[in-house]
Amino acid sequence: MTAISPSPLRYTAPAVHFLGALLDGFNCSVESIAVFENETCELEMGLSTSLLKLSELNHFFRVRHKHAYGRSIYVIDVREMGERLRAGCRLITGPSPSQLDND
């Protein structure tokens, strides 16, 4: 039986866009992937290469890792990246109770 469903990548587009803007300037890519556990599913030609079977996941990460380190990426300031991510989370969730107590 063939089932046609909307692409799961469609639902993550806002988060990918937000993270891409938040991490602008770090020279790192932000993308989403969808991993299908059922190995019998058929991913037809023309579908996004971000749609993967579970068995393809390791290869996907190896290719992305090689691509990232093959571009002469400079050292990423993980402290600054962490600060930006935490600031982005606060934009969405609001301040934590401990942050309110400190004000």
PyRosetta script that sets phi, psi and omega in degrees:
from pyrosetta import init, pose_from_sequence

init()
pose = pose_from_sequence("MTAISPSPLRYTAPAVHFLGALLDGFNCSVESIAVFENETCELEMGLSTSLLKLSELNHFFRVRHKHAYGRSIYVIDVREMGERLRAGCRLITGPSPSQLDND")
pose.set_psi(1, 132.6)
pose.set_omega(1, 179.5)
pose.set_phi(2, -98.1)
pose.set_psi(2, 130.8)
pose.set_omega(2, 176.7)
pose.set_phi(3, -117.3)
pose.set_psi(3, 134.2)
pose.set_omega(3, 176.9)
pose.set_phi(4, -112.1)
pose.set_psi(4, 123.2)
pose.set_omega(4, -178.1)
pose.set_phi(5, -128.8)
pose.set_psi(5, 157.2)
pose.set_omega(5, 174.6)
pose.set_phi(6, -62.6)
pose.set_psi(6, 150.7)
pose.set_omega(6, -179.9)
pose.set_phi(7, -64.3)
pose.set_psi(7, 129.7)
pose.set_omega(7, 177.3)
pose.set_phi(8, -64.3)
pose.set_psi(8, -22.2)
pose.set_omega(8, 179.8)
pose.set_phi(9, -66.4)
pose.set_psi(9, -26.8)
pose.set_omega(9, -179.9)
pose.set_phi(10, -60.9)
pose.set_psi(10, -35.2)
pose.set_omega(10, -176.1)
pose.set_phi(11, -76.5)
pose.set_psi(11, -21.3)
pose.set_omega(11, -178.1)
pose.set_phi(12, -95.7)
pose.set_psi(12, -5.5)
pose.set_omega(12, -176.3)
pose.set_phi(13, -54.5)
pose.set_psi(13, -44.6)
pose.set_omega(13, 179.0)
pose.set_phi(14, -60.9)
pose.set_psi(14, -39.8)
pose.set_omega(14, 180.0)
pose.set_phi(15, -67.9)
pose.set_psi(15, -40.1)
pose.set_omega(15, 178.9)
pose.set_phi(16, -64.2)
pose.set_psi(16, -42.4)
pose.set_omega(16, 178.7)
pose.set_phi(17, -63.1)
pose.set_psi(17, -45.9)
pose.set_omega(17, 179.6)
pose.set_phi(18, -59.8)
pose.set_psi(18, -48.6)
pose.set_omega(18, -179.5)
pose.set_phi(19, -66.1)
pose.set_psi(19, -37.4)
pose.set_omega(19, 177.2)
pose.set_phi(20, -60.9)
pose.set_psi(20, -42.4)
pose.set_omega(20, 178.1)
pose.set_phi(21, -69.0)
pose.set_psi(21, -40.2)
pose.set_omega(21, -178.2)
pose.set_phi(22, -64.9)
pose.set_psi(22, -36.8)
pose.set_omega(22, -176.0)
pose.set_phi(23, -100.5)
pose.set_psi(23, 14.6)
pose.set_omega(23, 178.3)
pose.set_phi(24, -57.1)
pose.set_psi(24, 135.7)
pose.set_omega(24, 179.9)
pose.set_phi(25, 98.8)
pose.set_psi(25, -10.1)
pose.set_omega(25, 178.8)
pose.set_phi(26, -89.0)
pose.set_psi(26, -5.3)
pose.set_omega(26, -179.9)
pose.set_phi(27, 55.7)
pose.set_psi(27, 42.9)
pose.set_omega(27, 175.9)
pose.set_phi(28, -130.2)
pose.set_psi(28, 143.8)
pose.set_omega(28, -178.5)
pose.set_phi(29, -84.0)
pose.set_psi(29, 148.8)
pose.set_omega(29, 175.4)
pose.set_phi(30, -124.7)
pose.set_psi(30, 123.3)
pose.set_omega(30, -179.8)
pose.set_phi(31, -148.7)
pose.set_psi(31, 165.3)
pose.set_omega(31, 176.8)
pose.set_phi(32, -114.4)
pose.set_psi(32, 154.5)
pose.set_omega(32, 175.0)
pose.set_phi(33, -133.7)
pose.set_psi(33, 156.0)
pose.set_omega(33, 173.4)
pose.set_phi(34, -123.0)
pose.set_psi(34, 127.3)
pose.set_omega(34, -177.0)
pose.set_phi(35, -114.5)
pose.set_psi(35, 124.7)
pose.set_omega(35, 179.9)
pose.set_phi(36, -98.9)
pose.set_psi(36, 124.8)
pose.set_omega(36, -178.1)
pose.set_phi(37, -74.8)
pose.set_psi(37, -31.1)
pose.set_omega(37, -178.0)
pose.set_phi(38, -74.1)
pose.set_psi(38, 108.5)
pose.set_omega(38, -177.4)
pose.set_phi(39, -70.3)
pose.set_psi(39, -12.9)
pose.set_omega(39, 179.6)
pose.set_phi(40, -85.9)
pose.set_psi(40, -6.5)
pose.set_omega(40, 179.1)
pose.set_phi(41, -67.9)
pose.set_psi(41, 148.8)
pose.set_omega(41, 180.0)
pose.set_phi(42, -112.1)
pose.set_psi(42, 121.7)
pose.set_omega(42, 177.2)
pose.set_phi(43, -99.6)
pose.set_psi(43, 108.0)
pose.set_omega(43, -173.1)
pose.set_phi(44, -72.0)
pose.set_psi(44, 157.2)
pose.set_omega(44, 174.1)
pose.set_phi(45, -58.2)
pose.set_psi(45, 145.5)
pose.set_omega(45, 178.9)
pose.set_phi(46, 94.3)
pose.set_psi(46, -15.5)
pose.set_omega(46, 175.7)
pose.set_phi(47, -76.9)
pose.set_psi(47, 157.0)
pose.set_omega(47, 178.7)
pose.set_phi(48, -56.4)
pose.set_psi(48, 141.2)
pose.set_omega(48, 176.6)
pose.set_phi(49, -75.1)
pose.set_psi(49, -0.1)
pose.set_omega(49, 174.4)
pose.set_phi(50, -87.2)
pose.set_psi(50, -0.2)
pose.set_omega(50, 172.7)
pose.set_phi(51, -97.7)
pose.set_psi(51, 118.5)
pose.set_omega(51, -172.0)
pose.set_phi(52, -130.6)
pose.set_psi(52, 153.8)
pose.set_omega(52, 165.7)
pose.set_phi(53, -86.9)
pose.set_psi(53, 155.4)
pose.set_omega(53, -179.5)
pose.set_phi(54, -54.7)
pose.set_psi(54, -38.3)
pose.set_omega(54, -179.0)
pose.set_phi(55, -67.6)
pose.set_psi(55, -16.0)
pose.set_omega(55, -179.9)
pose.set_phi(56, -92.9)
pose.set_psi(56, -8.5)
pose.set_omega(56, -172.7)
pose.set_phi(57, -61.3)
pose.set_psi(57, -44.9)
pose.set_omega(57, -179.7)
pose.set_phi(58, -59.9)
pose.set_psi(58, -45.0)
pose.set_omega(58, 179.3)
pose.set_phi(59, -63.4)
pose.set_psi(59, -42.0)
pose.set_omega(59, 178.5)
pose.set_phi(60, -55.9)
pose.set_psi(60, -48.2)
pose.set_omega(60, -179.2)
pose.set_phi(61, -68.7)
pose.set_psi(61, -35.3)
pose.set_omega(61, 176.6)
pose.set_phi(62, -62.4)
pose.set_psi(62, -43.5)
pose.set_omega(62, 179.6)
pose.set_phi(63, -65.4)
pose.set_psi(63, -44.9)
pose.set_omega(63, 179.3)
pose.set_phi(64, -63.5)
pose.set_psi(64, -40.3)
pose.set_omega(64, 179.4)
pose.set_phi(65, -63.3)
pose.set_psi(65, -45.9)
pose.set_omega(65, 179.5)
pose.set_phi(66, -62.4)
pose.set_psi(66, -42.4)
pose.set_omega(66, 179.8)
pose.set_phi(67, -62.7)
pose.set_psi(67, -43.9)
pose.set_omega(67, -178.4)
pose.set_phi(68, -65.4)
pose.set_psi(68, -45.3)
pose.set_omega(68, -176.9)
pose.set_phi(69, -82.6)
pose.set_psi(69, -12.5)
pose.set_omega(69, 176.4)
pose.set_phi(70, -83.1)
pose.set_psi(70, -7.9)
pose.set_omega(70, -177.5)
pose.set_phi(71, -96.3)
pose.set_psi(71, 15.0)
pose.set_omega(71, -177.9)
pose.set_phi(72, 56.9)
pose.set_psi(72, 46.7)
pose.set_omega(72, 178.7)
pose.set_phi(73, -63.8)
pose.set_psi(73, 135.7)
pose.set_omega(73, 175.4)
pose.set_phi(74, -78.5)
pose.set_psi(74, 171.9)
pose.set_omega(74, 180.0)
pose.set_phi(75, -67.6)
pose.set_psi(75, 130.9)
pose.set_omega(75, 179.6)
pose.set_phi(76, -90.1)
pose.set_psi(76, 132.2)
pose.set_omega(76, 177.8)
pose.set_phi(77, -77.9)
pose.set_psi(77, 95.0)
pose.set_omega(77, -175.6)
pose.set_phi(78, -67.4)
pose.set_psi(78, -27.6)
pose.set_omega(78, 177.3)
pose.set_phi(79, -65.5)
pose.set_psi(79, -47.2)
pose.set_omega(79, 178.6)
pose.set_phi(80, -64.2)
pose.set_psi(80, -40.4)
pose.set_omega(80, 178.2)
pose.set_phi(81, -62.2)
pose.set_psi(81, -43.3)
pose.set_omega(81, 178.3)
pose.set_phi(82, -61.6)
pose.set_psi(82, -41.4)
pose.set_omega(82, 179.0)
pose.set_phi(83, -63.0)
pose.set_psi(83, -42.5)
pose.set_omega(83, 178.1)
pose.set_phi(84, -64.2)
pose.set_psi(84, -41.5)
pose.set_omega(84, 179.8)
pose.set_phi(85, -64.9)
pose.set_psi(85, -42.5)
pose.set_omega(85, 177.9)
pose.set_phi(86, -63.8)
pose.set_psi(86, -40.5)
pose.set_omega(86, 177.9)
pose.set_phi(87, -63.1)
pose.set_psi(87, -40.4)
pose.set_omega(87, 177.8)
pose.set_phi(88, -64.1)
pose.set_psi(88, -39.4)
pose.set_omega(88, 177.6)
pose.set_phi(89, -64.4)
pose.set_psi(89, -40.0)
pose.set_omega(89, 178.9)
pose.set_phi(90, -64.4)
pose.set_psi(90, -32.2)
pose.set_omega(90, 176.6)
pose.set_phi(91, -61.8)
pose.set_psi(91, -34.8)
pose.set_omega(91, -176.8)
pose.set_phi(92, -85.6)
pose.set_psi(92, -46.7)
pose.set_omega(92, -172.4)
pose.set_phi(93, -95.2)
pose.set_psi(93, -17.1)
pose.set_omega(93, -174.5)
pose.set_phi(94, 86.4)
pose.set_psi(94, 173.4)
pose.set_omega(94, -178.3)
pose.set_phi(95, -69.2)
pose.set_psi(95, 152.2)
pose.set_omega(95, 175.9)
pose.set_phi(96, -77.5)
pose.set_psi(96, 161.2)
pose.set_omega(96, 178.6)
pose.set_phi(97, -55.9)
pose.set_psi(97, -37.7)
pose.set_omega(97, -179.9)
pose.set_phi(98, -67.5)
pose.set_psi(98, -32.5)
pose.set_omega(98, 177.1)
pose.set_phi(99, -69.3)
pose.set_psi(99, -34.7)
pose.set_omega(99, 178.4)
pose.set_phi(100, -68.3)
pose.set_psi(100, -36.4)
pose.set_omega(100, 179.4)
pose.set_phi(101, -66.8)
pose.set_psi(101, -30.3)
pose.set_omega(101, -178.4)
pose.set_phi(102, -78.1)
pose.set_psi(102, -15.4)
pose.set_omega(102, -177.9)
pose.set_phi(103, -84.3)
pose.dump_pdb("model.pdb")
